[in-house]
Amino acid sequence: MSGKINTYKDLIVWQKSIVLVTDIYSITRNFPMEEKFGLVNQLNRAVVSIPTNIAEGWGRESSKNYLQFLRISRGSLMEVETLILISKNLNYINDEQHKIITNGIEEVGKILQGLIKSIQQKINITENA
């Protein structure tokens, strides 16, 4: 692969967020049944929001709209981080699961922040031209 970005699916941040979705869904299968419509539902919805907002923003074909969707994605990532901590505190996940998920969250967060910064710079250059 040449490294050229032709679609949102080529974005590393999208790819890694899909892995995060898969990991979260895997661990929430083992949460207590009484959490199915509570913590599990909220966690799964938040984590799915990360790659879906990246994809939707890409499809808007406007840097400003894209930036807004990336920021929503970042907010969802922070929501997931908070819900994972709550899950750990409630002993729904163990230390190893927490570490794996937290590492994934941090990795997606760093890449996402870099993309946000890049799009913001592109907007600033266009507006100042």
Residue, then its C-alpha position, 0 to 999 in steps of 0.5 A: m500500500s502506498g500510504k495514500i488516503n483514498t477513503y476513511k477506511d485507509l485512516i489508521v485512526w479509523q482502523k484502530s477504533i474498529v479494533l477498540v469497538t471489537d475489544i469493548y464488545s468482547i469484554t461487555r459480553n461478560f458484564p452482569m445481565e443487569e447491566k445489559f441496558g445500562l453500562v453495556n449499552q452506554l459503553n457499546r454506543a459510545v465506542v461505536s460512535i468513534p469510528t462512525n463519526i470519523a466515517e461520517g465526517w469524511g463523507r461530509e466533504s468539508s473540512k469544517n464539518y469533518l473537524q466537527f465530527l472528529r471532535i464528536s469522535r474524541g468526545s465519545l472516546m473520552e466517554v469510553e475511557t470514563l465508562i471503562l474506569i467505572s467498569k474496572n471500579l465495579n470489578y466488571i473487568n480485570d486489570e489486564q483487560h483495563k490495561i489493554i483497553t486503556n492502551g487502545i484508547e490512548e493510541v486512538g486518542k493520540i492519532l485522533q488528536g493529530l488528525i484534528k490538529s492537521i485538519q484545523q491547520k488546513i482550515n486556518i491556511t485556507e481561511n488566511a489565503 
